[in-house]
Amino acid sequence: MPLQQSVTQTPAQQASTRPYSDPFRWLDLAALALALGFGCWFWLYFFGGGSVRLRFEDWPNQAYYLDITRLGLTHGQLPWIMNWPAHGTDKFLTVPETLMGPQILLLPWLSNGGFAAFNVCLLYCLGIWGWWAVKKALDWSPEAFLLAVVAASFNGFVVSHLAAGHLMWAGAFLAPWFLLSLQRMLTSEERFRWLPLSFLIFALFMLGAFHMAIWWVFFIGMAVLMRPKALGATFFAIAGGCAMACCRILPAMVFMPEKFQFLTGYPNLSILLKSFTEIQGYTPDADQTLRTVTADALKWWEYDHYTGWPVFLFVVILAVLAICLWRKHAPVVLPLAAASLGMAVLSYGKVYSIFYSLPLFHSERIATRFIAVSFVGLLFVALAGLESQRHVKVRPLARLLVGLVLVFAIHDAWAGAQPWLLAKLEAANAFSWYFPELETLKPAILAKDHQATYRAVVTGSFAISLLAFVPLTALLVSPSLRRRRSVA
């Protein structure tokens, strides 16, 4: 969807604003091939070609989930009850961080390490497709496309959390789809413009990335405050996504007994700045110098968002320019910037603790994680603002600037990832001290006949999800049905 209103232009003006990509289509294709090729190679390298045994930090419980899912698939049995209490429950289908996407059908043929590598590569490719869709929709240069891919996909937040065993953090690769769908919902007049966001929220829940689904709900809610006319569409987007994901939400709300206390946001601006600009790797114990606002100490991956100084300054400065100078050319800038800044505020200190006791809000006990959607939102704002400047004299300088930042971004992303390569960390560290019992436990699916309430809740929630999924899918894939509904 174009960001500027169509106006009558002179031939000279048309020449200065004509899309630059047509005569240099090979550059676009080269950028796409580079993003796909290098990215997939990197994630395979990260996982040791799939040879990792998933024994490091939080990985053993993820491996256990995969083992239970594999047992269910190979024996044709629903894994109702497992022989290990995850988060205080043995009811496997209530754990919202398990993976239920269609890719699990490959588990019987892949090792856990091989499946983890495949899953991350798959979602990374979906993310590349998303940034490519953004590039096409907003007519970005290939340099801007590559910078978005590198900055959003290989920063410290993604790399360190995947190293620490958070398989669901691969859901971060879906960020461009959220941003593009939100941009379209806020600027379009189509009645069912909210449908893509519903399916994206649903997808994150099915990927086990329920944390990220909640973050994006917050983000969407903040963005729409700047476009009150889209409040109705926003309600349907969130309600539709949650209805389809009822099978993940309702059982967890009813049967997950584990309750957490709020831990932390960024304790001060110094640590927030270091998280983007200072390379720090894994240490076996929490860094006691990083005392949080609740006097707890977390490991660095809960702070890490390393991008390096060039990318950090580029995003901050260009986002400010986009907000102040370019928002008329890129009208979506203001709502996305407001939502990004709002999420940044929630990530700081005890701010989020104000909302922590509310339903669903209490699942987010570590508020530093909110900075992830804040950063990618501001990255989108910065690039959208800069790419909206089409003057013939400005365009080459803008592309040169993005190209220079891209070079630094690639260098810093590679350097920042080295301390977090999972294959090396697993080889250098003993079995996770978090889950010592899983080192020798053989996963098993148990049969218990006294779980009638549990089975009824799960079955009912799946029925609700199906009842929501079928008509919303029909609306999504059928333009003629959407038109008939609009006319009616």
Rosetta blueprint (number, residue, H / E / L):
1 M L
2 P L
3 L L
4 Q L
5 Q L
6 S L
7 V L
8 T L
9 Q L
10 T L
11 P H
12 A H
13 Q H
14 Q H
15 A H
16 S H
17 T H
18 R L
19 P L
20 Y L
21 S L
22 D L
23 P L
24 F L
25 R H
26 W H
27 L H
28 D H
29 L H
30 A H
31 A H
32 L H
33 A H
34 L H
35 A H
36 L H
37 G H
38 F H
39 G H
40 C H
41 W H
42 F H
43 W H
44 L H
45 Y H
46 F H
47 F L
48 G H
49 G H
50 G H
51 S L
52 V L
53 R L
54 L L
55 R L
56 F L
57 E L
58 D L
59 W H
60 P H
61 N H
62 Q H
63 A H
64 Y H
65 Y H
66 L H
67 D H
68 I H
69 T H
70 R H
71 L H
72 G H
73 L H
74 T H
75 H H
76 G L
77 Q L
78 L L
79 P L
80 W L
81 I E
82 M E
83 N E
84 W E
85 P E
86 A E
87 H L
88 G L
89 T E
90 D E
91 K E
92 F H
93 L H
94 T H
95 V L
96 P L
97 E L
98 T L
99 L L
100 M L
101 G L
102 P H
103 Q H
104 I H
105 L H
106 L H
107 L H
108 P H
109 W H
110 L L
111 S L
112 N H
113 G H
114 G H
115 F H
116 A H
117 A H
118 F H
119 N H
120 V H
121 C H
122 L H
123 L H
124 Y H
125 C H
126 L H
127 G H
128 I H
129 W H
130 G H
131 W H
132 W H
133 A H
134 V H
135 K H
136 K H
137 A H
138 L H
139 D L
140 W L
141 S L
142 P H
143 E H
144 A H
145 F H
146 L H
147 L H
148 A H
149 V H
150 V H
151 A H
152 A H
153 S H
154 F L
155 N L
156 G H
157 F H
158 V H
159 V H
160 S H
161 H H
162 L H
163 A H
164 A L
165 G L
166 H L
167 L H
168 M H
169 W H
170 A H
171 G H
172 A H
173 F H
174 L H
175 A H
176 P H
177 W H
178 F H
179 L H
180 L H
181 S H
182 L H
183 Q H
184 R H
185 M H
186 L H
187 T H
188 S L
189 E L
190 E L
191 R L
192 F L
193 R L
194 W L
195 L H
196 P H
197 L H
198 S H
199 F H
200 L H
201 I H
202 F H
203 A H
204 L H
205 F H
206 M H
207 L L
208 G L
209 A L
210 F H
211 H H
212 M H
213 A H
214 I H
215 W H
216 W H
217 V H
218 F H
219 F H
220 I H
221 G H
222 M H
223 A H
224 V H
225 L L
226 M L
227 R L
228 P H
229 K H
230 A H
231 L H
232 G H
233 A H
234 T H
235 F H
236 F H
237 A H
238 I H
239 A H
240 G H
241 G H
242 C H
243 A H
244 M H
245 A L
246 C H
247 C H
248 R H
249 I H
250 L H
251 P H
252 A H
253 M H
254 V H
255 F H
256 M L
257 P L
258 E L
259 K L
260 F L
261 Q L
262 F L
263 L L
264 T E
265 G L
266 Y E
267 P L
268 N L
269 L H
270 S H
271 I H
272 L H
273 L H
274 K H
275 S H
276 F H
277 T H
278 E L
279 I L
280 Q L
281 G L
282 Y L
283 T L
284 P L
285 D L
286 A L
287 D L
288 Q L
289 T L
290 L L
291 R E
292 T L
293 V L
294 T L
295 A L
296 D L
297 A E
298 L L
299 K L
300 W H
301 W H
302 E H
303 Y L
304 D L
305 H L
306 Y L
307 T L
308 G L
309 W H
310 P H
311 V H
312 F H
313 L H
314 F H
315 V H
316 V H
317 I H
318 L H
319 A H
320 V H
321 L H
322 A H
323 I H
324 C H
325 L H
326 W H
327 R L
328 K L
329 H L
330 A L
331 P L
332 V L
333 V H
334 L H
335 P H
336 L H
337 A H
338 A H
339 A H
340 S H
341 L H
342 G H
343 M H
344 A H
345 V H
346 L H
347 S L
348 Y E
349 G L
350 K L
351 V H
352 Y H
353 S H
354 I H
355 F L
356 Y L
357 S L
358 L L
359 P L
360 L L
361 F H
362 H H
363 S H
364 E L
365 R L
366 I E
367 A H
368 T H
369 R H
370 F H
371 I H
372 A H
373 V H
374 S H
375 F H
376 V H
377 G H
378 L H
379 L H
380 F H
381 V H
382 A H
383 L H
384 A H
385 G H
386 L H
387 E H
388 S L
389 Q L
390 R L
391 H L
392 V L
393 K L
394 V H
395 R H
396 P H
397 L H
398 A H
399 R H
400 L H
401 L H
402 V H
403 G H
404 L H
405 V H
406 L H
407 V H
408 F H
409 A H
410 I H
411 H H
412 D H
413 A H
414 W H
415 A H
416 G H
417 A H
418 Q H
419 P H
420 W H
421 L L
422 L H
423 A H
424 K H
425 L H
426 E H
427 A H
428 A H
429 N L
430 A L
431 F L
432 S L
433 W L
434 Y L
435 F L
436 P H
437 E H
438 L H
439 E H
440 T L
441 L L
442 K L
443 P L
444 A L
445 I E
446 L E
447 A L
448 K L
449 D L
450 H L
451 Q L
452 A H
453 T H
454 Y H
455 R H
456 A H
457 V H
458 V H
459 T H
460 G H
461 S H
462 F H
463 A H
464 I H
465 S H
466 L H
467 L H
468 A H
469 F H
470 V H
471 P H
472 L H
473 T H
474 A H
475 L H
476 L H
477 V H
478 S L
479 P H
480 S H
481 L H
482 R H
483 R H
484 R H
485 R H
486 S H
487 V H
488 A L
